[in-house]
């Protein structure tokens, strides 16, 4: 949702000759929601939808070792960044538009 993303953090760039990347930073509440989603679905096959774009199915990562998991969560909630890579230009534009609420 657009409210979950820091609006001025959304960046589209060329990844390789024919592919693009979209990077962004979550708001604090958006990051917590995304982390909760990952934890609830770890090890399950999921897709992530942003507007009319949907990722191909992939398996959400399994939880880390309990001794390192809390450190990883704390650090990720400080950074709160994410990205989609290897996108077509059309998919990248669709993602950026959806994140901007268009």
Biopython code that builds the backbone (N, CA, C, O; Angstrom):
import numpy as np
from Bio.PDB.StructureBuilder import StructureBuilder

atoms = [
    (1, "UNK", "N", (0.849, -1.180, 0.000)),
    (1, "UNK", "CA", (0.000, 0.000, 0.000)),
    (1, "UNK", "C", (0.901, 1.253, 0.000)),
    (1, "UNK", "O", (1.958, 1.256, 0.630)),
    (2, "UNK", "N", (0.485, 2.290, -0.694)),
    (2, "UNK", "CA", (1.285, 3.522, -0.713)),
    (2, "UNK", "C", (1.602, 4.058, 0.688)),
    (2, "UNK", "O", (2.671, 4.628, 0.904)),
    (3, "UNK", "N", (0.682, 3.878, 1.634)),
    (3, "UNK", "CA", (0.913, 4.387, 2.990)),
    (3, "UNK", "C", (2.019, 3.624, 3.715)),
    (3, "UNK", "O", (2.528, 4.098, 4.730)),
    (4, "UNK", "N", (2.398, 2.448, 3.210)),
    (4, "UNK", "CA", (3.440, 1.641, 3.839)),
    (4, "UNK", "C", (4.837, 1.964, 3.324)),
    (4, "UNK", "O", (5.824, 1.394, 3.790)),
    (5, "UNK", "N", (4.919, 2.885, 2.356)),
    (5, "UNK", "CA", (6.192, 3.194, 1.701)),
    (5, "UNK", "C", (6.517, 4.679, 1.873)),
    (5, "UNK", "O", (5.646, 5.536, 1.723)),
    (6, "UNK", "N", (7.781, 4.970, 2.189)),
    (6, "UNK", "CA", (8.242, 6.356, 2.241)),
    (6, "UNK", "C", (8.263, 6.849, 0.787)),
    (6, "UNK", "O", (9.081, 6.399, -0.014)),
    (7, "UNK", "N", (7.373, 7.759, 0.462)),
    (7, "UNK", "CA", (7.138, 8.123, -0.928)),
    (7, "UNK", "C", (8.378, 8.635, -1.658)),
    (7, "UNK", "O", (8.582, 8.298, -2.824)),
    (8, "UNK", "N", (9.199, 9.430, -1.005)),
    (8, "UNK", "CA", (10.371, 9.961, -1.712)),
    (8, "UNK", "C", (11.522, 8.962, -1.783)),
    (8, "UNK", "O", (12.600, 9.295, -2.276)),
    (9, "UNK", "N", (11.305, 7.735, -1.294)),
    (9, "UNK", "CA", (12.347, 6.712, -1.353)),
    (9, "UNK", "C", (12.211, 5.800, -2.579)),
    (9, "UNK", "O", (13.116, 5.013, -2.858)),
    (10, "UNK", "N", (11.108, 5.893, -3.305)),
    (10, "UNK", "CA", (10.850, 4.996, -4.432)),
    (10, "UNK", "C", (11.742, 5.390, -5.603)),
    (10, "UNK", "O", (11.674, 6.511, -6.109)),
    (11, "UNK", "N", (12.583, 4.439, -6.025)),
    (11, "UNK", "CA", (13.529, 4.703, -7.108)),
    (11, "UNK", "C", (13.461, 3.581, -8.130)),
    (11, "UNK", "O", (13.455, 2.402, -7.777)),
    (12, "UNK", "N", (13.411, 3.961, -9.400)),
    (12, "UNK", "CA", (13.496, 3.010, -10.498)),
    (12, "UNK", "C", (14.813, 3.262, -11.211)),
    (12, "UNK", "O", (15.166, 4.407, -11.490)),
    (13, "UNK", "N", (15.544, 2.182, -11.506)),
    (13, "UNK", "CA", (16.830, 2.323, -12.199)),
    (13, "UNK", "C", (17.054, 1.125, -13.117)),
    (13, "UNK", "O", (16.429, 0.076, -12.965)),
    (14, "UNK", "N", (17.943, 1.307, -14.052)),
    (14, "UNK", "CA", (18.319, 0.204, -14.936)),
    (14, "UNK", "C", (19.141, -0.790, -14.129)),
    (14, "UNK", "O", (20.045, -0.387, -13.397)),
    (15, "UNK", "N", (18.846, -2.073, -14.245)),
    (15, "UNK", "CA", (19.565, -3.133, -13.540)),
    (15, "UNK", "C", (20.625, -3.726, -14.465)),
    (15, "UNK", "O", (21.800, -3.801, -14.105)),
    (16, "UNK", "N", (20.208, -4.140, -15.645)),
    (16, "UNK", "CA", (21.112, -4.592, -16.702)),
    (16, "UNK", "C", (20.646, -3.916, -17.981)),
    (16, "UNK", "O", (19.790, -3.032, -17.935)),
    (17, "UNK", "N", (21.191, -4.314, -19.115)),
    (17, "UNK", "CA", (20.822, -3.687, -20.381)),
    (17, "UNK", "C", (19.314, -3.667, -20.609)),
    (17, "UNK", "O", (18.763, -2.659, -21.050)),
    (18, "UNK", "N", (18.648, -4.782, -20.308)),
    (18, "UNK", "CA", (17.217, -4.892, -20.600)),
    (18, "UNK", "C", (16.334, -5.053, -19.370)),
    (18, "UNK", "O", (15.145, -5.339, -19.511)),
    (19, "UNK", "N", (16.874, -4.881, -18.180)),
    (19, "UNK", "CA", (16.048, -5.049, -16.977)),
    (19, "UNK", "C", (16.207, -3.863, -16.030)),
    (19, "UNK", "O", (17.154, -3.081, -16.122)),
    (20, "UNK", "N", (15.244, -3.763, -15.119)),
    (20, "UNK", "CA", (15.180, -2.637, -14.198)),
    (20, "UNK", "C", (15.041, -3.127, -12.765)),
    (20, "UNK", "O", (14.709, -4.285, -12.514)),
    (21, "UNK", "N", (15.302, -2.225, -11.840)),
    (21, "UNK", "CA", (15.133, -2.469, -10.413)),
    (21, "UNK", "C", (14.264, -1.348, -9.860)),
    (21, "UNK", "O", (14.356, -0.204, -10.305)),
    (22, "UNK", "N", (13.416, -1.684, -8.881)),
    (22, "UNK", "CA", (12.661, -0.678, -8.125)),
    (22, "UNK", "C", (13.042, -0.884, -6.662)),
    (22, "UNK", "O", (12.898, -1.980, -6.120)),
    (23, "UNK", "N", (13.529, 0.182, -6.032)),
    (23, "UNK", "CA", (13.941, 0.145, -4.631)),
    (23, "UNK", "C", (13.054, 1.101, -3.837)),
    (23, "UNK", "O", (12.561, 2.090, -4.377)),
    (24, "UNK", "N", (12.853, 0.802, -2.553)),
    (24, "UNK", "CA", (12.063, 1.677, -1.700)),
    (24, "UNK", "C", (12.386, 1.421, -0.236)),
    (24, "UNK", "O", (13.069, 0.458, 0.112)),
    (25, "UNK", "N", (11.885, 2.292, 0.595)),
    (25, "UNK", "CA", (12.000, 2.150, 2.050)),
    (25, "UNK", "C", (10.593, 2.125, 2.619)),
    (25, "UNK", "O", (9.751, 2.949, 2.264)),
    (26, "UNK", "N", (10.348, 1.170, 3.505)),
    (26, "UNK", "CA", (9.047, 1.096, 4.172)),
    (26, "UNK", "C", (8.952, 2.143, 5.274)),
    (26, "UNK", "O", (9.960, 2.534, 5.862)),
    (27, "UNK", "N", (7.734, 2.591, 5.546)),
    (27, "UNK", "CA", (7.504, 3.367, 6.760)),
    (27, "UNK", "C", (7.721, 2.409, 7.935)),
    (27, "UNK", "O", (7.802, 1.197, 7.735)),
    (28, "UNK", "N", (7.814, 2.926, 9.123)),
    (28, "UNK", "CA", (8.002, 2.057, 10.287)),
    (28, "UNK", "C", (6.857, 1.054, 10.407)),
    (28, "UNK", "O", (7.096, -0.134, 10.624)),
    (29, "UNK", "N", (5.617, 1.524, 10.269)),
    (29, "UNK", "CA", (4.476, 0.605, 10.389)),
    (29, "UNK", "C", (4.421, -0.362, 9.210)),
    (29, "UNK", "O", (4.063, -1.527, 9.388)),
    (30, "UNK", "N", (4.766, 0.097, 8.014)),
    (30, "UNK", "CA", (4.785, -0.781, 6.847)),
    (30, "UNK", "C", (5.837, -1.870, 6.997)),
    (30, "UNK", "O", (5.602, -3.017, 6.615)),
    (31, "UNK", "N", (6.987, -1.524, 7.547)),
    (31, "UNK", "CA", (8.056, -2.506, 7.768)),
    (31, "UNK", "C", (7.619, -3.566, 8.767)),
    (31, "UNK", "O", (7.901, -4.751, 8.586)),
    (32, "UNK", "N", (6.939, -3.146, 9.807)),
    (32, "UNK", "CA", (6.459, -4.112, 10.799)),
    (32, "UNK", "C", (5.427, -5.056, 10.179)),
    (32, "UNK", "O", (5.439, -6.256, 10.453)),
    (33, "UNK", "N", (4.539, -4.519, 9.347)),
    (33, "UNK", "CA", (3.539, -5.368, 8.676)),
    (33, "UNK", "C", (4.210, -6.359, 7.722)),
    (33, "UNK", "O", (3.822, -7.526, 7.665)),
    (34, "UNK", "N", (5.215, -5.896, 6.976)),
    (34, "UNK", "CA", (5.891, -6.793, 6.043)),
    (34, "UNK", "C", (6.656, -7.876, 6.795)),
    (34, "UNK", "O", (6.637, -9.039, 6.392)),
    (35, "UNK", "N", (7.321, -7.511, 7.873)),
    (35, "UNK", "CA", (8.045, -8.488, 8.678)),
    (35, "UNK", "C", (7.076, -9.523, 9.254)),
    (35, "UNK", "O", (7.371, -10.719, 9.254)),
    (36, "UNK", "N", (5.934, -9.070, 9.740)),
    (36, "UNK", "CA", (4.921, -10.003, 10.257)),
    (36, "UNK", "C", (4.465, -10.968, 9.159)),
    (36, "UNK", "O", (4.302, -12.162, 9.407)),
    (37, "UNK", "N", (4.259, -10.446, 7.944)),
    (37, "UNK", "CA", (3.851, -11.285, 6.820)),
    (37, "UNK", "C", (4.900, -12.353, 6.552)),
    (37, "UNK", "O", (4.566, -13.530, 6.413)),
    (38, "UNK", "N", (6.181, -11.948, 6.476)),
    (38, "UNK", "CA", (7.254, -12.909, 6.222)),
    (38, "UNK", "C", (7.302, -13.989, 7.297)),
    (38, "UNK", "O", (7.450, -15.171, 6.989)),
    (39, "UNK", "N", (7.177, -13.580, 8.562)),
    (39, "UNK", "CA", (7.264, -14.545, 9.658)),
    (39, "UNK", "C", (6.070, -15.511, 9.641)),
    (39, "UNK", "O", (6.236, -16.702, 9.907)),
    (40, "UNK", "N", (4.881, -15.008, 9.333)),
    (40, "UNK", "CA", (3.685, -15.856, 9.301)),
    (40, "UNK", "C", (3.712, -16.843, 8.144)),
    (40, "UNK", "O", (3.079, -17.896, 8.215)),
    (41, "UNK", "N", (4.439, -16.517, 7.078)),
    (41, "UNK", "CA", (4.423, -17.350, 5.878)),
    (41, "UNK", "C", (5.779, -17.988, 5.579)),
    (41, "UNK", "O", (5.988, -18.488, 4.473)),
    (42, "UNK", "N", (6.694, -17.980, 6.534)),
    (42, "UNK", "CA", (8.016, -18.551, 6.274)),
    (42, "UNK", "C", (7.885, -20.016, 5.868)),
    (42, "UNK", "O", (7.126, -20.780, 6.464)),
    (43, "UNK", "N", (8.640, -20.384, 4.844)),
    (43, "UNK", "CA", (8.610, -21.742, 4.338)),
    (43, "UNK", "C", (7.440, -22.049, 3.418)),
    (43, "UNK", "O", (7.372, -23.143, 2.856)),
    (44, "UNK", "N", (6.517, -21.106, 3.252)),
    (44, "UNK", "CA", (5.358, -21.302, 2.386)),
    (44, "UNK", "C", (5.592, -20.649, 1.031)),
    (44, "UNK", "O", (6.384, -19.715, 0.910)),
    (45, "UNK", "N", (4.904, -21.144, 0.023)),
    (45, "UNK", "CA", (4.980, -20.544, -1.308)),
    (45, "UNK", "C", (4.078, -19.305, -1.302)),
    (45, "UNK", "O", (2.901, -19.391, -0.951)),
    (46, "UNK", "N", (4.635, -18.159, -1.691)),
    (46, "UNK", "CA", (3.894, -16.901, -1.676)),
    (46, "UNK", "C", (4.135, -16.121, -2.969)),
    (46, "UNK", "O", (5.042, -16.436, -3.740)),
    (47, "UNK", "N", (3.320, -15.114, -3.186)),
    (47, "UNK", "CA", (3.511, -14.107, -4.229)),
    (47, "UNK", "C", (3.322, -12.761, -3.550)),
    (47, "UNK", "O", (2.584, -12.655, -2.571)),
    (48, "UNK", "N", (3.974, -11.747, -4.058)),
    (48, "UNK", "CA", (3.779, -10.395, -3.543)),
    (48, "UNK", "C", (3.156, -9.569, -4.655)),
    (48, "UNK", "O", (3.664, -9.538, -5.775)),
    (49, "UNK", "N", (2.056, -8.902, -4.343)),
    (49, "UNK", "CA", (1.349, -8.080, -5.326)),
    (49, "UNK", "C", (1.505, -6.612, -4.981)),
    (49, "UNK", "O", (1.360, -6.202, -3.829)),
    (50, "UNK", "N", (1.806, -5.827, -6.015)),
    (50, "UNK", "CA", (1.887, -4.373, -5.891)),
    (50, "UNK", "C", (1.096, -3.818, -7.069)),
    (50, "UNK", "O", (1.554, -3.865, -8.211)),
    (51, "UNK", "N", (-0.083, -3.297, -6.788)),
    (51, "UNK", "CA", (-0.948, -2.847, -7.875)),
    (51, "UNK", "C", (-1.262, -4.004, -8.793)),
    (51, "UNK", "O", (-1.704, -5.057, -8.333)),
    (52, "UNK", "N", (-1.043, -3.831, -10.082)),
    (52, "UNK", "CA", (-1.325, -4.884, -11.067)),
    (52, "UNK", "C", (-0.140, -5.833, -11.273)),
    (52, "UNK", "O", (-0.234, -6.766, -12.071)),
    (53, "UNK", "N", (0.959, -5.611, -10.572)),
    (53, "UNK", "CA", (2.135, -6.472, -10.670)),
    (53, "UNK", "C", (2.096, -7.524, -9.570)),
    (53, "UNK", "O", (1.794, -7.217, -8.417)),
    (54, "UNK", "N", (2.403, -8.764, -9.933)),
    (54, "UNK", "CA", (2.506, -9.855, -8.965)),
    (54, "UNK", "C", (3.783, -10.634, -9.254)),
    (54, "UNK", "O", (4.061, -10.982, -10.402)),
    (55, "UNK", "N", (4.552, -10.903, -8.212)),
    (55, "UNK", "CA", (5.774, -11.686, -8.393)),
    (55, "UNK", "C", (5.411, -13.119, -8.761)),
    (55, "UNK", "O", (4.310, -13.584, -8.464)),
    (56, "UNK", "N", (6.330, -13.809, -9.400)),
    (56, "UNK", "CA", (6.137, -15.254, -9.564)),
    (56, "UNK", "C", (6.147, -15.901, -8.177)),
    (56, "UNK", "O", (6.717, -15.334, -7.244)),
    (57, "UNK", "N", (5.536, -17.066, -8.022)),
    (57, "UNK", "CA", (5.558, -17.735, -6.710)),
    (57, "UNK", "C", (6.985, -18.049, -6.279)),
    (57, "UNK", "O", (7.824, -18.440, -7.090)),
    (58, "UNK", "N", (7.243, -17.871, -4.990)),
    (58, "UNK", "CA", (8.534, -18.234, -4.405)),
    (58, "UNK", "C", (8.306, -18.655, -2.969)),
    (58, "UNK", "O", (7.276, -18.335, -2.377)),
    (59, "UNK", "N", (9.265, -19.369, -2.411)),
    (59, "UNK", "CA", (9.156, -19.830, -1.032)),
    (59, "UNK", "C", (9.745, -18.769, -0.112)),
    (59, "UNK", "O", (10.900, -18.371, -0.258)),
    (60, "UNK", "N", (8.930, -18.319, 0.836)),
    (60, "UNK", "CA", (9.396, -17.335, 1.813)),
    (60, "UNK", "C", (10.497, -17.969, 2.662)),
    (60, "UNK", "O", (10.410, -19.146, 3.011)),
    (61, "UNK", "N", (11.525, -17.201, 2.993)),
    (61, "UNK", "CA", (12.643, -17.767, 3.759)),
    (61, "UNK", "C", (12.198, -18.363, 5.090)),
    (61, "UNK", "O", (11.271, -17.874, 5.736)),
    (62, "UNK", "N", (12.883, -19.429, 5.476)),
    (62, "UNK", "CA", (12.647, -20.053, 6.780)),
    (62, "UNK", "C", (13.222, -19.151, 7.867)),
    (62, "UNK", "O", (14.143, -18.376, 7.608)),
    (63, "UNK", "N", (12.684, -19.246, 9.079)),
    (63, "UNK", "CA", (13.225, -18.433, 10.175)),
    (63, "UNK", "C", (14.702, -18.731, 10.407)),
    (63, "UNK", "O", (15.175, -19.850, 10.206)),
    (64, "UNK", "N", (15.398, -17.712, 10.829)),
    (64, "UNK", "CA", (16.814, -17.853, 11.153)),
    (64, "UNK", "C", (16.974, -18.544, 12.499)),
    (64, "UNK", "O", (15.999, -18.769, 13.216)),
    (65, "UNK", "N", (18.198, -18.871, 12.826)),
    (65, "UNK", "CA", (18.522, -19.386, 14.141)),
    (65, "UNK", "C", (17.960, -18.412, 15.184)),
    (65, "UNK", "O", (18.183, -17.206, 15.077)),
    (66, "UNK", "N", (17.239, -18.912, 16.183)),
    (66, "UNK", "CA", (16.632, -18.004, 17.184)),
    (66, "UNK", "C", (17.616, -17.034, 17.828)),
    (66, "UNK", "O", (17.223, -15.944, 18.242)),
    (67, "UNK", "N", (18.894, -17.417, 17.919)),
    (67, "UNK", "CA", (19.884, -16.533, 18.534)),
    (67, "UNK", "C", (20.209, -15.338, 17.645)),
    (67, "UNK", "O", (20.569, -14.274, 18.148)),
    (68, "UNK", "N", (20.087, -15.501, 16.320)),
    (68, "UNK", "CA", (20.399, -14.404, 15.411)),
    (68, "UNK", "C", (19.148, -13.736, 14.853)),
    (68, "UNK", "O", (19.226, -12.624, 14.332)),
    (69, "UNK", "N", (18.003, -14.392, 14.953)),
    (69, "UNK", "CA", (16.775, -13.861, 14.365)),
    (69, "UNK", "C", (16.379, -12.516, 14.964)),
    (69, "UNK", "O", (15.993, -11.609, 14.227)),
    (70, "UNK", "N", (16.465, -12.371, 16.273)),
    (70, "UNK", "CA", (16.061, -11.099, 16.879)),
    (70, "UNK", "C", (16.993, -9.969, 16.461)),
    (70, "UNK", "O", (16.544, -8.839, 16.268)),
    (71, "UNK", "N", (18.293, -10.260, 16.317)),
    (71, "UNK", "CA", (19.235, -9.242, 15.843)),
    (71, "UNK", "C", (18.926, -8.846, 14.406)),
    (71, "UNK", "O", (18.965, -7.665, 14.060)),
    (72, "UNK", "N", (18.614, -9.849, 13.558)),
    (72, "UNK", "CA", (18.275, -9.575, 12.162)),
    (72, "UNK", "C", (17.014, -8.724, 12.072)),
    (72, "UNK", "O", (16.985, -7.746, 11.325)),
    (73, "UNK", "N", (15.973, -9.081, 12.822)),
    (73, "UNK", "CA", (14.717, -8.313, 12.807)),
    (73, "UNK", "C", (14.965, -6.872, 13.237)),
    (73, "UNK", "O", (14.482, -5.937, 12.599)),
    (74, "UNK", "N", (15.722, -6.696, 14.323)),
    (74, "UNK", "CA", (16.001, -5.351, 14.831)),
    (74, "UNK", "C", (16.726, -4.526, 13.777)),
    (74, "UNK", "O", (16.373, -3.370, 13.545)),
    (75, "UNK", "N", (17.736, -5.109, 13.137)),
    (75, "UNK", "CA", (18.511, -4.392, 12.124)),
    (75, "UNK", "C", (17.646, -4.061, 10.909)),
    (75, "UNK", "O", (17.713, -2.951, 10.380)),
    (76, "UNK", "N", (16.825, -5.032, 10.462)),
    (76, "UNK", "CA", (15.981, -4.788, 9.297)),
    (76, "UNK", "C", (14.957, -3.682, 9.580)),
    (76, "UNK", "O", (14.667, -2.864, 8.707)),
    (77, "UNK", "N", (14.421, -3.660, 10.780)),
    (77, "UNK", "CA", (13.452, -2.611, 11.129)),
    (77, "UNK", "C", (14.111, -1.237, 11.199)),
    (77, "UNK", "O", (13.420, -0.223, 11.102)),
    (78, "UNK", "N", (15.423, -1.183, 11.363)),
    (78, "UNK", "CA", (16.143, 0.093, 11.297)),
    (78, "UNK", "C", (16.358, 0.513, 9.844)),
    (78, "UNK", "O", (16.217, 1.691, 9.515)),
    (79, "UNK", "N", (16.695, -0.433, 8.976)),
    (79, "UNK", "CA", (16.992, -0.135, 7.571)),
    (79, "UNK", "C", (15.706, 0.005, 6.750)),
    (79, "UNK", "O", (15.520, 1.007, 6.060)),
    (80, "UNK", "N", (14.816, -0.994, 6.819)),
    (80, "UNK", "CA", (13.464, -1.009, 6.215)),
    (80, "UNK", "C", (13.452, -0.889, 4.691)),
    (80, "UNK", "O", (12.473, -0.401, 4.128)),
    (81, "UNK", "N", (14.511, -1.321, 4.016)),
    (81, "UNK", "CA", (14.534, -1.197, 2.562)),
    (81, "UNK", "C", (14.198, -2.529, 1.897)),
    (81, "UNK", "O", (14.346, -3.598, 2.489)),
    (82, "UNK", "N", (13.742, -2.432, 0.647)),
    (82, "UNK", "CA", (13.414, -3.617, -0.125)),
    (82, "UNK", "C", (13.556, -3.267, -1.594)),
    (82, "UNK", "O", (13.747, -2.103, -1.948)),
    (83, "UNK", "N", (13.461, -4.285, -2.456)),
    (83, "UNK", "CA", (13.583, -4.024, -3.890)),
    (83, "UNK", "C", (13.029, -5.191, -4.683)),
    (83, "UNK", "O", (12.941, -6.316, -4.191)),
    (84, "UNK", "N", (12.658, -4.902, -5.915)),
    (84, "UNK", "CA", (12.370, -5.907, -6.931)),
    (84, "UNK", "C", (13.443, -5.736, -7.996)),
    (84, "UNK", "O", (13.724, -4.612, -8.412)),
    (85, "UNK", "N", (14.048, -6.837, -8.442)),
    (85, "UNK", "CA", (15.095, -6.760, -9.456)),
    (85, "UNK", "C", (14.691, -7.556, -10.694)),
    (85, "UNK", "O", (13.727, -8.320, -10.672)),
    (86, "UNK", "N", (15.448, -7.361, -11.769)),
    (86, "UNK", "CA", (15.225, -8.076, -13.030)),
    (86, "UNK", "C", (13.823, -7.879, -13.580)),
    (86, "UNK", "O", (13.183, -8.831, -14.025)),
    (87, "UNK", "N", (13.353, -6.652, -13.548)),
    (87, "UNK", "CA", (12.012, -6.312, -14.030)),
    (87, "UNK", "C", (12.066, -5.790, -15.456)),
    (87, "UNK", "O", (13.072, -5.229, -15.892)),
    (88, "UNK", "N", (10.975, -5.982, -16.167)),
    (88, "UNK", "CA", (10.841, -5.282, -17.448)),
    (88, "UNK", "C", (10.573, -3.816, -17.122)),
    (88, "UNK", "O", (10.186, -3.484, -16.002)),
    (89, "UNK", "N", (10.779, -2.948, -18.100)),
    (89, "UNK", "CA", (10.510, -1.527, -17.870)),
    (89, "UNK", "C", (9.034, -1.314, -17.556)),
    (89, "UNK", "O", (8.697, -0.493, -16.702)),
    (90, "UNK", "N", (8.163, -2.033, -18.227)),
    (90, "UNK", "CA", (6.725, -1.918, -17.989)),
    (90, "UNK", "C", (6.360, -2.331, -16.562)),
    (90, "UNK", "O", (5.595, -1.635, -15.893)),
    (91, "UNK", "N", (6.908, -3.471, -16.087)),
    (91, "UNK", "CA", (6.634, -3.905, -14.711)),
    (91, "UNK", "C", (7.167, -2.899, -13.702)),
    (91, "UNK", "O", (6.503, -2.607, -12.708)),
    (92, "UNK", "N", (8.359, -2.368, -13.948)),
    (92, "UNK", "CA", (8.941, -1.371, -13.033)),
    (92, "UNK", "C", (8.047, -0.141, -12.953)),
    (92, "UNK", "O", (7.806, 0.378, -11.864)),
    (93, "UNK", "N", (7.557, 0.326, -14.085)),
    (93, "UNK", "CA", (6.676, 1.492, -14.101)),
    (93, "UNK", "C", (5.358, 1.194, -13.400)),
    (93, "UNK", "O", (4.815, 2.057, -12.711)),
    (94, "UNK", "N", (4.837, -0.024, -13.568)),
    (94, "UNK", "CA", (3.592, -0.427, -12.892)),
    (94, "UNK", "C", (3.770, -0.410, -11.381)),
    (94, "UNK", "O", (2.894, 0.062, -10.655)),
    (95, "UNK", "N", (4.900, -0.923, -10.904)),
    (95, "UNK", "CA", (5.186, -0.959, -9.461)),
    (95, "UNK", "C", (5.311, 0.452, -8.907)),
    (95, "UNK", "O", (4.717, 0.762, -7.874)),
    (96, "UNK", "N", (6.072, 1.308, -9.572)),
    (96, "UNK", "CA", (6.267, 2.679, -9.109)),
    (96, "UNK", "C", (4.924, 3.408, -9.056)),
    (96, "UNK", "O", (4.641, 4.113, -8.087)),
    (97, "UNK", "N", (4.108, 3.248, -10.078)),
    (97, "UNK", "CA", (2.790, 3.900, -10.100)),
    (97, "UNK", "C", (1.927, 3.421, -8.929)),
    (97, "UNK", "O", (1.283, 4.229, -8.261)),
    (98, "UNK", "N", (1.915, 2.122, -8.684)),
    (98, "UNK", "CA", (1.104, 1.582, -7.583)),
    (98, "UNK", "C", (1.601, 2.073, -6.231)),
    (98, "UNK", "O", (0.798, 2.402, -5.358)),
    (99, "UNK", "N", (2.917, 2.124, -6.051)),
    (99, "UNK", "CA", (3.473, 2.592, -4.777)),
    (99, "UNK", "C", (3.182, 4.076, -4.573)),
    (99, "UNK", "O", (3.102, 4.543, -3.437)),
    (100, "UNK", "N", (3.026, 4.805, -5.646)),
    (100, "UNK", "CA", (2.687, 6.230, -5.558)),
    (100, "UNK", "C", (1.184, 6.463, -5.443)),
    (100, "UNK", "O", (0.733, 7.606, -5.353)),
    (101, "UNK", "N", (0.404, 5.370, -5.447)),
    (101, "UNK", "CA", (-1.045, 5.493, -5.307)),
    (101, "UNK", "C", (-1.763, 5.803, -6.606)),
    (101, "UNK", "O", (-2.903, 6.266, -6.581)),
    (102, "UNK", "N", (-1.125, 5.558, -7.736)),
    (102, "UNK", "CA", (-1.749, 5.812, -9.050)),
    (102, "UNK", "C", (-2.273, 4.524, -9.655)),
    (102, "UNK", "O", (-2.828, 4.539, -10.754)),
]
sb = StructureBuilder()
sb.init_structure("model")
sb.init_model(0)
sb.init_chain("A")
sb.init_seg("    ")
for serial, (resi, resn, name, xyz) in enumerate(atoms, 1):
    if name == "N":
        sb.init_residue(resn, " ", resi, " ")
    sb.init_atom(name, np.array(xyz, "f"), 0.0, 1.0, " ", f" {name:<3s}", serial, name[0])
structure = sb.get_structure()
